Amino acid sequence: MVRGKFQLQAITKHSWSPTAQTFVFQAVCADHIEENKRFHKYTPSGQLSMTVDNPPAQEFFELGKSYYLDFSKAE
């Protein structure tokens, strides 16, 4: 498994769906936080964009908050 740390930078609503929202995350770079400094060293840049059409899942995310992103191989 590989872990990254990303901050939610933008939430976009869409005219084509009353419920879908797109979430844009950027790799953390706030080097004044020791944990972020470690993540930033190995993932200096990165972006994730995902559209979510599940209102309960959307409520989990907060603009400006950071989240861990874990990658593991799918079989």
N, C-alpha and C positions, 0 to 999 in steps of 0.2 A: 504494500500500500504506500502511496505517496500522498502527503498532506500539504495543502496550500492554505493561505489565509487571505481572504478577500473582503473588501468593504463594499457595501451596497451604495452606489453613487447616484442611481437614477431609477425612477419608477414611471413607466409610461402607460397610459390608458389608450385604448384603441377605438376608433369609430366603427370598426367592423364587428365589434363584440361588446356587449354591455358588461361582461365580466372579465375578459382576458386582460392581463397586465404583463408588460415586459420589464424584467428586472436586469439591471446592468451592474456588474460587479467589477472592481479593479483590484489588482494585487496590492496588498498593504505596502506602504512606504514611509510610515511615520517612524523614523529611526530614533526618535526620542523615547520610544517605548521599547524596552529591551527585547521582548518577544518578537515584536514586529521587525526589529533589526535583524534577527536571525532568519525570519522568513524572507525578508527583502534581499538578503545576501544571495539566496539560492533561487528566488523567483523575483528578479528585479522589475519585471513588468508582466502583465497578463490581463486579460479581460474575459469575462464570461457574460453572455447575454442569454436569458431564457424567458420564454413566454409561458405564463402559468394561467390556466383557466380553471382554478380551483380556489374559491374564496377562502375556505379555512386554511389552505396552505399559504395564501397571500398574506394572511394576518400574522403569520410567523415572522415575516421579514419586516425590518424597520430601517428606513432610510438613514444612512450614516453609521449603522452598526456593522461590525465585522463578523464574519462567519468562516468556519473551517470548511474546506472543500477536500473530501477524501476521494482518491482514485484507487480503484482495485479492478483487476481484470474480470471481465464478464465471460463466463463460459458459454 
